[in-house]
């Protein structure tokens, strides 16, 4: 019976574990920076997605940038209106391991110079991302911090 329960729990939790295993999907040892025009800003659970078009050598490349959960972004001061379609942004993060045009976004800089962290402001190792908000300490995993990950 114990073996059956264990297998059932493992089976039911596997999709959740794979969803939050960012280091398998993205290369945290590399950081790339893109500059482009926002084509879509999708403020939704479980994670905000930003879509941008990047011009390189006269060719347009469309990138998908999954990022923090809305709750994490809200604690960092962002709102669904923070980024506008048509806006030029600079965004940095971890490239996908499979070479697709996808990046786990970590920071966003708007045209006016406003910089937004796209991860929890507090990590489990005690590093602060620039806020003393005690609510940030309860943030759990917001696309990248937890499970030993740091800023």
Residue frames as a rotation matrix with the C-alpha (Angstrom) as fourth column:
UNK 1
0.565 0.825 0.000 0.00
0.825 -0.565 0.000 0.00
0.000 0.000 -1.000 0.00
UNK 2
0.414 -0.480 -0.774 2.81
0.180 -0.790 0.586 2.45
-0.892 -0.382 -0.241 0.88
UNK 3
-0.650 -0.695 0.308 4.43
0.395 0.037 0.918 1.82
-0.649 0.718 0.250 -2.48
UNK 4
-0.154 0.701 0.696 1.16
0.972 -0.018 0.233 2.54
0.175 0.713 -0.679 -4.30
UNK 5
0.776 0.431 -0.460 0.65
0.549 -0.821 0.157 5.80
-0.310 -0.374 -0.874 -2.40
UNK 6
-0.009 -0.882 -0.472 4.25
0.141 -0.468 0.872 6.85
-0.990 -0.059 0.128 -3.10
UNK 7
-0.716 -0.238 0.656 3.90
0.636 0.164 0.754 6.13
-0.287 0.957 0.035 -6.83
UNK 8
0.263 0.901 0.346 0.57
0.949 -0.305 0.074 7.97
0.172 0.309 -0.935 -6.95
UNK 9
0.701 -0.063 -0.711 2.04
0.301 -0.877 0.375 11.05
-0.647 -0.476 -0.595 -5.20
UNK 10
-0.387 -0.919 -0.075 5.09
0.214 -0.169 0.962 11.00
-0.897 0.356 0.262 -7.45
UNK 11
-0.502 0.272 0.821 2.94
0.864 0.197 0.463 10.72
-0.036 0.942 -0.334 -10.56
UNK 12
0.552 0.830 0.083 0.62
0.827 -0.558 0.073 13.55
0.107 0.029 -0.994 -9.53
UNK 13
0.654 -0.335 -0.678 3.45
0.163 -0.812 0.560 15.91
-0.738 -0.477 -0.477 -8.51
UNK 14
-0.148 -0.811 0.566 5.70
0.798 0.239 0.553 15.36
-0.584 0.533 0.612 -11.55
UNK 15
0.234 0.230 0.945 4.07
0.849 -0.522 -0.083 18.04
0.474 0.821 -0.318 -13.76
UNK 16
0.991 0.135 0.005 4.46
0.111 -0.835 0.539 20.61
0.077 -0.533 -0.843 -10.99
UNK 17
0.423 -0.903 -0.077 8.13
0.263 0.042 0.964 19.79
-0.867 -0.428 0.255 -10.51
UNK 18
-0.204 -0.521 0.829 8.91
0.945 0.116 0.306 19.99
-0.255 0.846 0.469 -14.20
UNK 19
0.633 0.506 0.585 7.07
0.643 -0.765 -0.033 23.31
0.432 0.397 -0.810 -14.53
UNK 20
0.967 -0.231 0.107 9.34
-0.252 -0.801 0.543 24.92
-0.039 -0.553 -0.833 -11.95
UNK 21
0.419 -0.874 0.247 12.60
0.561 0.463 0.686 23.30
-0.714 -0.148 0.685 -13.02
UNK 22
0.932 0.052 -0.359 13.90
-0.178 -0.797 -0.578 26.39
-0.316 0.602 -0.733 -14.79
UNK 23
0.062 -0.994 -0.095 17.53
-0.738 -0.110 0.666 25.31
-0.672 0.029 -0.740 -14.82
UNK 24
-0.234 -0.070 0.970 16.59
0.422 0.891 0.166 22.36
-0.876 0.448 -0.179 -17.00
UNK 25
0.555 0.603 0.573 14.87
0.778 -0.132 -0.614 24.61
-0.294 0.787 -0.542 -19.53
UNK 26
0.928 -0.229 0.295 17.06
-0.093 -0.906 -0.412 27.73
0.361 0.355 -0.862 -19.33
UNK 27
0.222 -0.942 -0.254 20.81
0.759 0.330 -0.561 28.17
0.612 -0.068 0.788 -19.04
UNK 28
0.959 0.214 -0.185 21.34
0.281 -0.652 0.705 30.11
0.030 -0.728 -0.685 -15.79
UNK 29
0.162 -0.973 -0.164 25.09
0.727 0.005 0.687 30.19
-0.667 -0.230 0.708 -16.45
UNK 30
-0.715 -0.344 0.609 24.49
0.685 -0.518 0.512 32.63
0.139 0.783 0.606 -19.32
UNK 31
0.079 0.740 -0.668 22.74
0.459 -0.621 -0.635 35.97
-0.885 -0.256 -0.389 -19.39
UNK 32
-0.586 -0.180 0.790 21.69
0.801 -0.271 0.533 37.57
0.118 0.946 0.303 -22.64
UNK 33
-0.372 0.449 -0.813 20.23
0.166 -0.829 -0.534 41.01
-0.913 -0.334 0.234 -23.25
UNK 34
-0.401 0.365 0.840 17.68
0.915 0.110 0.389 41.86
0.050 0.924 -0.378 -25.89
UNK 35
-0.675 0.321 -0.664 16.27
-0.116 -0.935 -0.335 45.17
-0.729 -0.149 0.668 -27.06
UNK 36
-0.850 0.416 0.322 12.98
0.476 0.347 0.808 45.13
0.224 0.841 -0.493 -28.85
UNK 37
-0.646 0.728 0.229 9.40
-0.674 -0.685 0.278 46.27
0.360 0.025 0.933 -29.26
UNK 38
-0.764 0.449 0.463 6.70
-0.129 0.596 -0.792 44.75
-0.632 -0.665 -0.398 -27.05
UNK 39
-0.770 0.543 -0.335 4.08
-0.339 0.097 0.936 42.98
0.540 0.834 0.109 -29.17
UNK 40
0.373 0.874 -0.311 2.16
-0.022 0.343 0.939 41.48
0.928 -0.344 0.147 -26.23
UNK 41
-0.745 -0.467 0.477 2.27
-0.481 -0.120 -0.869 41.82
0.463 -0.876 -0.135 -22.43
UNK 42
0.092 0.810 -0.580 0.29
-0.137 0.587 0.798 38.96
0.986 0.006 0.165 -20.95
UNK 43
-0.639 -0.221 0.737 -0.27
-0.713 -0.189 -0.675 39.51
0.289 -0.957 -0.037 -17.21
UNK 44
0.501 0.805 -0.317 -1.59
-0.645 0.591 0.484 36.09
0.577 -0.038 0.816 -16.20
UNK 45
0.136 -0.381 0.915 -0.99
-0.783 0.525 0.335 33.18
-0.607 -0.761 -0.227 -13.88
UNK 46
0.756 -0.342 -0.558 1.11
0.646 0.253 0.720 31.22
-0.106 -0.905 0.412 -13.47
UNK 47
-0.235 -0.900 -0.368 3.64
0.675 -0.423 0.604 33.62
-0.699 -0.106 0.707 -15.06
UNK 48
0.555 0.277 -0.784 3.62
-0.260 -0.838 -0.480 36.89
-0.790 0.471 -0.393 -16.92
UNK 49
0.057 -0.554 0.831 4.75
0.861 0.448 0.240 36.53
-0.506 0.702 0.502 -20.52
UNK 50
0.305 -0.077 -0.949 6.26
-0.333 -0.942 -0.031 39.33
-0.892 0.326 -0.313 -22.56
UNK 51
0.406 -0.143 0.903 6.52
0.812 0.509 -0.284 38.98
-0.419 0.849 0.323 -26.33
UNK 52
0.343 -0.346 -0.873 8.97
-0.256 -0.929 0.267 41.21
-0.904 0.132 -0.407 -28.19
UNK 53
0.890 -0.185 0.417 10.21
0.453 0.254 -0.855 41.66
0.053 0.949 0.309 -31.72
UNK 54
0.343 -0.879 -0.331 13.97
0.035 -0.340 0.940 42.10
-0.939 -0.334 -0.086 -31.95
UNK 55
0.985 -0.076 -0.153 15.60
-0.163 -0.150 -0.975 43.43
0.051 0.986 -0.161 -35.12
UNK 56
0.255 -0.944 0.211 18.97
-0.111 0.189 0.976 41.99
-0.961 -0.272 -0.057 -35.99
UNK 57
-0.758 -0.645 0.093 20.74
0.077 0.053 0.996 42.60
-0.648 0.762 0.009 -39.30
UNK 58
-0.720 0.523 -0.457 17.51
-0.694 -0.513 0.506 43.85
0.030 0.681 0.732 -40.84
UNK 59
-0.438 0.572 -0.694 15.57
0.065 0.790 0.610 40.72
0.897 0.222 -0.383 -39.85
UNK 60
-0.081 0.521 0.850 12.84
-0.921 -0.365 0.136 40.58
0.381 -0.771 0.509 -37.18
UNK 61
-0.647 -0.119 -0.753 12.92
0.135 0.954 -0.267 37.80
0.750 -0.274 -0.601 -34.58
UNK 62
0.253 0.827 0.502 9.94
-0.590 -0.279 0.757 37.24
0.766 -0.488 0.417 -32.28
UNK 63
-0.761 -0.598 -0.251 10.92
-0.088 0.479 -0.873 36.24
0.643 -0.642 -0.417 -28.74
UNK 64
0.525 0.834 -0.173 8.80
0.039 0.179 0.983 34.79
0.850 -0.522 0.062 -25.93
UNK 65
-0.569 -0.760 0.314 9.87
-0.192 -0.249 -0.949 35.89
0.800 -0.600 -0.004 -22.45
UNK 66
0.512 0.690 -0.512 8.23
0.401 0.335 0.853 34.07
0.760 -0.641 -0.106 -19.54
UNK 67
-0.468 -0.649 0.599 8.91
-0.194 -0.586 -0.786 35.82
0.862 -0.485 0.149 -16.28
UNK 68
-0.990 -0.003 0.142 7.67
-0.142 0.083 -0.986 36.27
-0.009 -0.997 -0.083 -12.70
UNK 69
-0.355 0.920 -0.166 4.24
0.919 0.376 0.121 35.41
0.174 -0.109 -0.979 -11.39
UNK 70
0.111 0.468 0.877 1.85
0.301 -0.856 0.420 38.39
0.947 0.217 -0.236 -11.17
UNK 71
0.924 0.255 -0.286 2.08
0.329 -0.148 0.933 38.32
0.195 -0.956 -0.220 -7.36
UNK 72
0.138 -0.960 -0.244 5.86
0.896 0.016 0.444 38.59
-0.423 -0.280 0.862 -7.45
UNK 73
-0.464 -0.286 0.838 5.75
0.735 -0.653 0.184 41.40
0.495 0.701 0.513 -10.03
UNK 74
0.523 0.736 0.430 3.14
0.282 -0.625 0.728 43.24
0.804 -0.260 -0.534 -7.93
UNK 75
0.802 -0.281 -0.527 5.34
0.538 -0.042 0.842 43.05
-0.258 -0.959 0.118 -4.84
UNK 76
-0.302 -0.948 0.100 8.14
0.877 -0.235 0.419 44.54
-0.374 0.214 0.902 -6.96
UNK 77
-0.411 0.202 -0.889 5.84
0.030 -0.972 -0.235 47.45
-0.911 -0.123 0.393 -7.89
UNK 78
-0.992 0.031 -0.122 4.66
-0.123 -0.034 0.992 46.38
0.026 0.999 0.038 -11.34
UNK 79
-0.165 0.982 0.087 1.05
-0.337 0.027 -0.941 46.39
-0.927 -0.185 0.326 -12.55
UNK 80
0.135 0.280 0.950 -0.73
0.734 0.616 -0.286 45.07
-0.666 0.736 -0.122 -15.64
UNK 81
0.947 0.275 0.165 -0.27
0.316 -0.717 -0.621 48.58
-0.052 0.641 -0.766 -17.09
UNK 82
0.418 -0.856 -0.304 3.49
0.009 -0.331 0.944 48.87
-0.908 -0.398 -0.131 -16.44
UNK 83
-0.728 -0.672 0.136 4.49
0.082 0.111 0.990 47.73
-0.681 0.732 -0.025 -19.92
UNK 84
0.287 0.844 -0.454 2.65
-0.409 -0.320 -0.854 48.83
-0.866 0.431 0.253 -23.06
UNK 85
0.337 -0.093 0.937 2.41
0.768 0.603 -0.216 47.15
-0.545 0.792 0.274 -26.43
UNK 86
0.780 -0.121 0.614 4.58
0.442 -0.588 -0.677 49.13
0.443 0.800 -0.406 -28.85
UNK 87
0.859 -0.482 0.175 7.03
-0.471 -0.608 0.639 50.16
-0.201 -0.631 -0.749 -26.14
UNK 88
0.373 -0.836 -0.402 10.77
-0.177 0.361 -0.915 49.62
0.911 0.413 -0.014 -26.69
UNK 89
0.876 -0.091 0.473 12.37
-0.463 0.115 0.879 47.73
-0.134 -0.989 0.058 -23.80
UNK 90
-0.166 -0.909 -0.383 15.71
-0.677 0.387 -0.626 46.19
0.717 0.155 -0.679 -22.88
UNK 91
0.744 0.501 0.441 15.37
-0.668 0.542 0.510 42.84
0.016 -0.674 0.738 -21.17
UNK 92
-0.338 -0.918 -0.208 17.96
-0.826 0.395 -0.402 40.43
0.452 0.036 -0.892 -19.77
UNK 93
0.509 0.506 0.696 17.72
-0.790 0.595 0.146 36.83
-0.341 -0.625 0.703 -18.72
UNK 94
-0.358 -0.607 0.709 18.62
-0.360 0.791 0.495 33.21
-0.862 -0.078 -0.501 -19.24
UNK 95
-0.310 0.227 -0.923 18.45
-0.945 0.032 0.325 31.81
0.103 0.973 0.205 -22.79
UNK 96
0.758 0.597 0.262 16.64
-0.603 0.795 -0.066 28.57
-0.247 -0.108 0.963 -23.51
UNK 97
-0.099 -0.816 0.570 18.84
-0.397 0.558 0.729 25.50
-0.912 -0.154 -0.379 -23.65
UNK 98
0.142 0.232 0.962 17.22
0.610 0.745 -0.270 24.25
-0.780 0.625 -0.036 -26.86
UNK 99
-0.801 -0.583 0.136 18.14
0.475 -0.480 0.738 27.34
-0.365 0.656 0.661 -28.89
UNK 100
0.037 0.886 0.461 14.53
0.963 -0.155 0.220 28.50
0.267 0.436 -0.859 -29.33
UNK 101
-0.550 -0.166 0.819 13.71
0.153 -0.983 -0.096 32.21
0.821 0.073 0.566 -29.22
UNK 102
0.704 0.700 -0.118 12.71
0.188 -0.024 0.982 32.02
0.685 -0.713 -0.149 -25.58
UNK 103
-0.499 -0.851 0.166 14.39
0.098 -0.246 -0.964 33.55
0.861 -0.465 0.205 -22.55
UNK 104
0.285 0.475 -0.832 13.61
0.913 0.129 0.386 33.38
0.291 -0.871 -0.397 -18.83
UNK 105
0.176 -0.170 0.969 13.46
0.162 -0.966 -0.199 37.13
0.971 0.193 -0.143 -18.27
UNK 106
-0.049 -0.319 -0.946 15.18
0.975 0.191 -0.115 38.42
0.218 -0.928 0.302 -15.11
UNK 107
-0.360 -0.042 -0.932 15.28
0.440 -0.889 -0.130 42.24
-0.823 -0.457 0.338 -15.53
UNK 108
0.215 0.502 0.837 13.43
0.966 -0.235 -0.107 44.76
0.143 0.832 -0.536 -17.67
UNK 109
-0.567 -0.365 -0.739 14.45
0.443 -0.891 0.100 48.34
-0.694 -0.271 0.667 -18.43
UNK 110
0.500 0.815 0.294 11.93
0.768 -0.260 -0.585 50.72
-0.400 0.518 -0.756 -19.95
UNK 111
0.248 -0.364 0.898 12.73
0.777 -0.478 -0.409 53.59
0.578 0.799 0.164 -22.29
UNK 112
0.697 0.062 0.715 12.66
-0.232 -0.923 0.306 56.12
0.679 -0.379 -0.629 -19.42
UNK 113
-0.325 -0.942 0.087 15.32
-0.502 0.093 -0.860 54.10
0.802 -0.323 -0.503 -17.57
UNK 114
0.243 0.476 0.845 12.98
-0.966 0.203 0.163 52.47
-0.094 -0.856 0.509 -15.04
UNK 115
-0.570 -0.509 -0.645 14.39
-0.533 0.827 -0.181 49.06
0.625 0.240 -0.743 -14.16
UNK 116
0.436 0.791 0.429 12.21
-0.892 0.316 0.324 46.22
0.121 -0.524 0.843 -12.90
UNK 117
-0.770 -0.567 0.293 13.43
-0.604 0.796 -0.046 42.99
-0.207 -0.213 -0.955 -11.27
UNK 118
0.118 0.811 -0.574 11.45
-0.859 0.373 0.351 40.05
0.498 0.451 0.740 -12.63
UNK 119
-0.225 -0.201 -0.953 12.09
0.333 0.904 -0.269 37.73
0.916 -0.378 -0.136 -9.69
UNK 120
0.729 0.512 -0.455 11.23
0.582 -0.112 0.806 37.81
0.361 -0.852 -0.379 -5.98
UNK 121
0.520 -0.504 0.690 12.93
-0.388 -0.859 -0.334 40.64
0.761 -0.094 -0.642 -4.12
UNK 122
0.151 -0.468 0.871 14.04
-0.957 0.153 0.248 38.24
-0.249 -0.870 -0.425 -1.40
UNK 123
0.115 -0.172 -0.978 15.76
-0.508 0.836 -0.207 34.90
0.853 0.521 0.009 -1.89
UNK 124
0.891 0.290 -0.348 15.99
0.078 0.659 0.748 31.98
0.447 -0.694 0.565 0.50
UNK 125
0.099 -0.924 -0.370 19.68
0.886 0.251 -0.390 32.71
0.453 -0.289 0.843 1.09
UNK 126
0.283 0.118 -0.952 18.77
0.795 -0.583 0.164 36.13
-0.536 -0.804 -0.259 2.54
UNK 127
-0.811 -0.565 0.153 19.96
0.547 -0.641 0.538 38.29
-0.206 0.520 0.829 -0.35
UNK 128
0.115 0.845 -0.522 17.77
0.359 -0.525 -0.771 41.30
-0.926 -0.099 -0.364 -0.90
UNK 129
-0.184 -0.090 0.979 16.86
0.983 -0.044 0.181 42.53
0.026 0.995 0.097 -4.33
UNK 130
-0.830 -0.231 0.507 16.56
0.278 -0.961 0.017 46.09
0.483 0.155 0.862 -3.06
UNK 131
0.052 0.890 0.454 13.47
-0.362 -0.407 0.839 45.99
0.931 -0.208 0.301 -0.89
UNK 132
-0.941 -0.277 0.194 12.86
-0.266 0.255 -0.930 45.69
0.208 -0.927 -0.314 2.81
UNK 133
-0.063 0.998 0.020 9.23
-0.916 -0.065 0.395 44.74
0.396 0.006 0.918 2.30
UNK 134
-0.603 -0.207 0.771 8.57
-0.628 0.719 -0.298 41.88
-0.493 -0.663 -0.564 4.77
UNK 135
0.528 0.830 0.180 5.80
-0.475 0.464 -0.748 40.58
-0.704 0.309 0.639 2.50
UNK 136
0.416 -0.443 -0.794 8.50
-0.844 0.138 -0.519 39.84
0.340 0.886 -0.316 -0.07
UNK 137
-0.593 -0.716 0.370 10.03
-0.805 0.548 -0.229 37.32
-0.039 -0.433 -0.900 2.31
UNK 138
-0.204 0.608 0.767 6.91
-0.251 0.725 -0.641 35.16
-0.946 -0.324 0.004 2.03
UNK 139
0.103 0.327 -0.939 7.03
-0.913 -0.343 -0.219 35.13
-0.394 0.881 0.263 -1.73
UNK 140
0.462 0.101 0.881 7.96
0.021 0.992 -0.125 31.49
-0.886 0.076 0.457 -2.27
UNK 141
-0.496 -0.655 0.570 8.87
0.555 0.265 0.788 30.60
-0.668 0.707 0.233 -5.85
UNK 142
0.554 0.651 -0.518 8.12
-0.012 -0.616 -0.787 33.22
-0.832 0.443 -0.333 -8.44
UNK 143
0.975 -0.183 0.129 9.80
0.162 0.183 -0.970 31.92
0.153 0.966 0.208 -11.54
UNK 144
0.464 -0.886 0.009 13.26
0.046 0.014 -0.999 31.47
0.884 0.464 0.048 -10.38
UNK 145
-0.181 -0.614 0.768 14.09
-0.807 -0.353 -0.473 31.95
0.562 -0.706 -0.431 -6.75
UNK 146
0.566 0.460 0.684 13.52
-0.749 0.633 0.194 29.01
-0.344 -0.622 0.703 -4.43
UNK 147
0.969 -0.157 0.193 15.08
0.196 0.960 -0.198 25.60
-0.154 0.230 0.961 -4.69
UNK 148
0.255 -0.962 -0.100 18.57
0.683 0.106 0.722 27.07
-0.684 -0.253 0.684 -4.19
UNK 149
0.120 -0.205 0.971 18.35
0.891 -0.410 -0.197 29.69
0.439 0.889 0.134 -6.92
UNK 150
-0.045 -0.208 -0.977 19.68
0.680 -0.723 0.123 33.16
-0.732 -0.659 0.174 -6.24
UNK 151
0.748 0.351 -0.563 19.54
-0.046 -0.819 -0.572 36.55
-0.662 0.454 -0.597 -7.91
